[in-house]
Amino acid sequence: MKIGIIGAGNIGSALTRGLRGLGHEVRVANSRGPETLADLAAETGATAVAVGEAAEGAEVVVVTIPQKRVPDLPAGVLDAAAPGAVVVDTGNYYPKERDGLIAEIEDGVTESRWVSDHLGVPVVKAFNGIAAAHLQDKGLPAGSPDRIALPIAGDDPSAKAVVSDLIDALGFDPVDAGTLDESWRQQPGSPSYGKDFPVDKLKAALAEATPERTEQFKA
């Protein structure tokens, strides 16, 4: 599969390594230019490109950048993706630490709905609540008793199925967390966020979540 990754921070780099390890063709970009990704490209065999080239021909595009940087992406950044490409948002809103106040999110719009609105395409929310080191190193074969489960939210069942298959191939159990407007269940501050839960505990945590943002994750 052809996969574009926009963002090469901790999660983007972990996904580059994991997806290349599965044999996918990966194009990866960051805001500082492809020359700064030479080491990651050499290590993994991924192709380092400019941000505007990351989605070219991609069947899946992963957007994994700070929330506040989403509006700064080039216009039409996803236009060259393959028809019907699945777009994944891994982002989290950290108003105190990094992003500043984003009024729509503070008023109750889910973080990934806000990203979808800015990108102008549907997105699937995934990979946002696991530590990058665990994403890179803690995948296990299907059926393993200690396998970590990861939530996934979105409005298109077929897109969610594509991402679920990638999650499973990377060594984690995908759990459907509902629609994009229900993705508050896996946002920062929710019971599942940052936890390495198996399927049963993740489902319970998702059910316990409420839409109310915790003070830690309010501006």
N, C-alpha and C positions, 0 to 999 in steps of 0.2 A: 504494500500500500504506500502511496505517496503522502507524506505528512509534512506540513509546515508548522514550525514552532516560532512564534513571535514573542521573544523574551528569553533570555539565557541566564536568568538568575538561578536560585537554588532549585526551584521546581522545574523550570525549563531545561536546565542542564541534566537533572535527574531523568526527565522524560526523554531527552535526547539519547542518553546512555541506554535507557531501558528499551526504547522503541528500536534503536539501531541494533541492540542485542537480539531482538526478535526478527531482524532482517528487513525491517521497513526502510524505505528510502526517505531520509529526513533532510529537510532544508531548515536551517536555524538562523535566526537574526536577532540582533539587539540594537539598542539605540546608538551604540558607539561605533558601529561599523564592523564588517566581516573580518577585518584584519585582527580585531581583538578576540576573535573566536578561533584563531588558528590552532591553539592547543586542544580545544574541545573537538574541533574537526579532525585533527590528526589522531586523537585518542579513539574516536568513535566511528570515523568514516562518514560522518554527516557532512553536508555541504553548507558552509557558512556563506550567507548572502546578505544583501541589504534588506531592510524591513519591507520595502515595496516589492521585493522578489520572493519573499518567503512563501506566499500562498500559491505561487505559479503551479498550476496543474495538480494541486493538492486535493486529495479526497477528504482529508481531515486537517483542520487548521486549529492549533492550540494557541490561544491568546493568554499569556502568562506574564503580565506586566503590572506595575503598581496601578491601583484604581485611578488615581488622579491623572495618569498618563494616557488613559484610553482616548480622551478627546483629542490628544495630540497625534494620534496615528494618522498617516497620510490618507487623504481622501481616496477612496477606491482601493484600499489596501487589500481587500478580499476579492476584488473583481476578477482576478486571473485564476482563481481556484476552479477546480473541476465542477461541472454542473452538479448541483445537489450536495456540494461539500458540507460536511458536518463541522460546525465551529464549536470549540470547547473553551469555556471560560474557567480559569483556575483561580481567579482573583478574589481578594478579600479587601474590605474597607477598614482601614486603620486610621481614623480621623485624628487621634491624638499623636500617634507615632510618626505618621508619614503623609497622609492624604489631605489633611485639612477638612473643612466642612463641605460636604456635598449635600445640598438641601434636599433633593429628591429622596435620597437614601435615608436621611434623618427623618423625613416625613413618612417613611414606611415602604417606599419602593424597594424591592429586593435588589441586592447588589448586582446580580447577574441580569435582572431585567433592565437595570440601568445600563449595563454594558451592551446588552442586545439593542436597546434603543439607540445608543450612540453608534454602534456598528451598522445598524440598519438590517440586521439579519437575525434569525433565531439562533440561540446558543444553548448548549448543554452545560450545566454547572457540574464540574467534577474535579477531583484532585486538590481541592482547596483546603481540606482539613487534616492533612497528614503531613508530618515533618518530612522535608525533602530527603533527609538521610534514610528515613524509614521507607519512603517510596523507592529509593534506589537499592536498598539492601535487604528489606524484609519481606519481599515477595516469596510465596511458597506455592507448591503444587496444589491443584484443586483437591479438596478433601482433607487437607492437612488440618489437624485440630486447632492449631494456633494461627490459622490464616486470618489476616486482618481484612475487615470489610470496609468498603468505601461507598459513600452515598453518591447518588447521581440524580440530578433534577433537570427537567426539560419538558417541552410541550409536544415534541415529535417522537412517537414511539420508535420509529425506525432509526432516527438519529441516536436515541438513547441506547438502542440495541448495538449500534456500531461502537459506541464508547464503552458499553458494558463488556463487549468482547475484548477490547483493548485492556480494560481493567483486569479481566480474568487472565488474559495472556501475560500480563505483567506480574501476576502472582497474588491477586487480591480478589475478594468476593464482591461483586457489584450489588448494591441494594438500591432499588428504586425509591427515591425520596419524594416523588410527586412532581408537580408542575413547576415551571420556573417561578411562578408567583408564590409557590410554597417553599422555595429554596432557602427561606429564613431558617428552616429546620437544620441547615448545615452551615449557617453563617458563623463568624466569630462570636463567641459568647454562648452558643448553643450547647446543650449537654453532650453532643457528639464531637464537637470541634476539638481537634488535637488529640483525640483518644484513639488508641489502637484496639478498637472493639471487634469481636467476632460478630457474625451476622445477627444472632439473637439480641445481644446487648446493643448493637447499633440500631436495630429496629425499635427497641424500647426507648433509646435516647431520642430518636427522631420523633417518636410519639409524645415524648415529654416536653418537647420544645414549644416555645411560645414566640409570637412575632415581635414581642417587645425587646428592643435592644438593651443590653446591659450598659451600665454607666461606663464601663471600661471602653466600650466601643461606640460611644457617642462623642460628638465634638464638644 
